Amino acid sequence: QALFVESGGGLVQPGGSLTLSCVASGNGRYVFEVSSMHWYRQAPGKERELVASISSSGVPTNYANSVKGRFTISRDGGKNAVYLRMVDVTPDDAGVYYCKAPAATTWGRGTQVTVSA
């Protein structure tokens, strides 16, 4: 059973916006409560890269230079969820997005983001 389930991906035009969600389920909820959370992405033919991180309390947050100022990571403890708000999307933002806690040993299925006019 996946600890975290990603959703919200889809087709977005360049310059558009999208919000990804990641919900903790089962044992993932216990991990979520005490853990920082990360969003990663993997574009075709490229290695998975860390995009954004948020501490267990919500502060601080950190971003890859490529998304700084355009992406916002947030979390809602009541919903056991972490979000990634993406604005001013570019073709380089396309890929499969995953959320993960550092202690987790498995990855979820991710959610696909396609950027095209």
C-alpha positions as CSV (number, residue, x, y, z in Angstrom):
1,Q,0.0,0.0,0.0
2,A,1.4,3.4,-1.0
3,L,2.1,5.7,1.8
4,F,1.3,8.8,-0.3
5,V,-1.0,9.2,-3.3
6,E,-0.4,12.0,-5.8
7,S,-3.0,13.6,-7.9
8,G,-3.8,16.8,-9.8
9,G,-1.6,16.4,-12.8
10,G,-2.8,16.9,-16.4
11,L,-2.3,19.0,-19.5
12,V,-1.4,22.7,-18.9
13,Q,-0.5,25.3,-21.4
14,P,2.8,27.2,-21.1
15,G,2.3,30.1,-18.7
16,G,-0.6,28.3,-17.1
17,S,-1.0,27.0,-13.6
18,L,-1.7,23.7,-11.8
19,T,-2.0,22.5,-8.2
20,L,-0.8,19.0,-7.3
21,S,-2.0,17.2,-4.2
22,C,-0.4,14.4,-2.2
23,V,-2.5,12.7,0.5
24,A,-1.0,10.4,3.1
25,S,-2.9,7.1,3.6
26,G,-2.6,4.2,6.1
27,N,0.8,4.2,7.8
28,G,1.7,7.2,5.7
29,R,-0.4,9.4,8.0
30,Y,1.9,8.7,10.9
31,V,4.9,9.4,8.8
32,F,3.4,12.6,7.5
33,E,2.7,14.0,11.0
34,V,6.4,14.0,12.0
35,S,8.1,14.3,8.7
36,S,9.2,16.9,6.3
37,M,7.8,16.3,2.8
38,H,9.4,16.6,-0.6
39,W,8.1,17.0,-4.2
40,Y,10.2,15.4,-6.9
41,R,9.8,15.3,-10.6
42,Q,11.2,13.1,-13.4
43,A,11.2,14.2,-17.0
44,P,11.5,11.6,-19.8
45,G,15.2,10.5,-20.1
46,K,16.2,12.5,-17.0
47,E,16.9,11.6,-13.4
48,R,14.4,12.3,-10.7
49,E,15.1,15.7,-9.2
50,L,14.0,17.4,-5.9
51,V,11.7,20.3,-6.6
52,A,10.4,21.5,-3.3
53,S,10.6,20.7,0.4
54,I,8.6,21.6,3.4
55,S,9.3,20.9,7.1
56,S,6.9,19.1,9.4
57,S,5.8,22.4,10.8
58,G,5.3,24.1,7.4
59,V,8.3,26.4,7.8
60,P,10.8,26.5,6.3
61,T,10.3,25.6,2.7
62,N,13.0,25.1,0.0
63,Y,12.9,25.1,-3.7
64,A,15.1,24.1,-6.6
65,N,16.4,27.2,-8.4
66,S,14.5,26.3,-11.6
67,V,11.1,26.6,-9.8
68,K,11.9,29.3,-7.2
69,G,9.3,32.1,-7.4
70,R,6.9,30.0,-9.5
71,F,6.1,27.0,-7.3
72,T,4.7,27.0,-3.8
73,I,4.7,24.0,-1.5
74,S,2.3,23.9,1.4
75,R,0.8,21.3,3.8
76,D,-2.5,20.8,5.6
77,G,-2.1,18.6,8.7
78,G,-5.9,18.2,9.1
79,K,-6.1,16.7,5.7
80,N,-2.8,14.8,5.8
81,A,-1.9,16.5,2.6
82,V,0.9,18.4,0.9
83,Y,0.4,20.5,-2.2
84,L,2.5,22.0,-5.0
85,R,1.1,25.1,-6.6
86,M,2.7,25.7,-10.0
87,V,2.3,28.9,-11.9
88,D,3.8,30.3,-15.0
89,V,4.5,26.7,-16.1
90,T,7.1,26.1,-18.8
91,P,7.8,23.0,-21.0
92,D,10.7,22.2,-18.7
93,D,8.3,21.6,-15.9
94,A,6.8,18.6,-17.7
95,G,7.2,15.2,-16.1
96,V,5.9,12.8,-13.4
97,Y,5.7,14.4,-10.0
98,Y,6.1,12.4,-6.8
99,C,5.8,13.3,-3.2
100,K,7.8,11.5,-0.6
101,A,8.9,11.7,3.0
102,P,12.6,11.3,3.6
103,A,12.1,8.1,5.6
104,A,9.9,6.4,3.1
105,T,11.5,3.6,1.2
106,T,9.0,3.4,-1.6
107,W,7.7,5.8,-4.2
108,G,4.1,6.3,-5.2
109,R,2.8,6.2,-8.7
110,G,3.2,10.0,-9.2
111,T,1.1,12.3,-11.3
112,Q,1.8,13.3,-14.8
113,V,2.2,16.9,-15.8
114,T,2.2,17.7,-19.5
115,V,3.0,21.2,-20.8
116,S,1.8,21.9,-24.3
117,A,0.0,24.6,-26.2
